[in-house]
Amino acid sequence: MTDLTAYVIDCLNDLTGADEGEITPDTELFALGILDSFGLVELLVQLEQRYAKLDVANLSREEISTPAKIAALLE
């Protein structure tokens, strides 16, 4: 797991209250109900404080469905 993926997971844990280890790099965030559209906005705001802005309007839900995929977009 990359440092960036670990950071995305840490942000998700903070936002959702998930226990450490509950969210992995390949966790399907939308399919499992961990993240919804409001949660996605909160996550993006948190990530944008440290990394580049993501243009989610042009991304499909599949492209941002796991922490690893989100981290890859930030690289």
C-alpha positions in Angstrom: 0.0 0.0 0.0 1.3 3.4 -0.9 1.5 6.3 1.5 -1.1 8.1 -0.6 -3.5 5.2 -0.4 -2.9 5.0 3.4 -3.7 8.7 3.7 -7.0 8.2 1.7 -7.9 5.4 4.0 -7.1 7.5 7.1 -9.3 10.2 5.8 -12.1 7.7 5.2 -11.7 6.3 8.7 -12.0 9.8 10.1 -15.1 10.6 8.0 -17.0 7.4 8.5 -15.8 6.3 12.0 -14.6 3.0 10.6 -12.2 1.0 12.7 -8.6 0.6 11.5 -8.3 -2.2 9.1 -12.0 -2.1 8.2 -11.3 -0.2 5.0 -8.6 -1.6 2.7 -7.2 -0.3 -0.5 -9.7 -2.4 -2.5 -12.8 -1.8 -0.4 -15.7 -1.0 -2.7 -16.8 2.3 -1.0 -20.1 2.9 -2.7 -21.2 -0.7 -3.1 -20.8 -1.3 0.6 -22.5 1.9 1.6 -19.3 3.4 3.2 -19.5 6.4 1.0 -22.3 8.3 -0.6 -22.4 11.5 -2.6 -22.2 13.7 0.5 -19.4 11.6 2.0 -17.5 11.9 -1.3 -17.7 15.7 -1.2 -16.4 15.7 2.4 -13.6 13.4 1.4 -12.6 15.5 -1.6 -12.5 18.7 0.6 -10.2 16.9 3.0 -8.0 15.6 0.2 -7.8 18.9 -1.5 -6.3 20.5 1.6 -3.2 18.4 1.0 -3.3 17.3 -2.7 -4.5 18.5 -6.1 -8.2 19.1 -6.8 -10.0 16.2 -8.4 -12.5 17.0 -11.2 -15.1 14.4 -10.2 -17.7 15.8 -12.6 -15.8 14.0 -15.4 -15.2 10.8 -13.4 -17.4 7.8 -13.2 -18.3 6.2 -9.9 -16.2 3.2 -10.9 -13.1 5.4 -11.3 -13.4 6.5 -7.6 -14.9 3.3 -6.1 -11.9 2.3 -4.0 -9.3 4.0 -1.9 -6.6 2.7 -4.2 -8.3 4.2 -7.3 -8.8 7.6 -5.6 -5.1 7.6 -4.6 -4.1 6.8 -8.1 -5.9 9.9 -9.4 -4.0 12.1 -6.9 -0.6 10.9 -8.1 
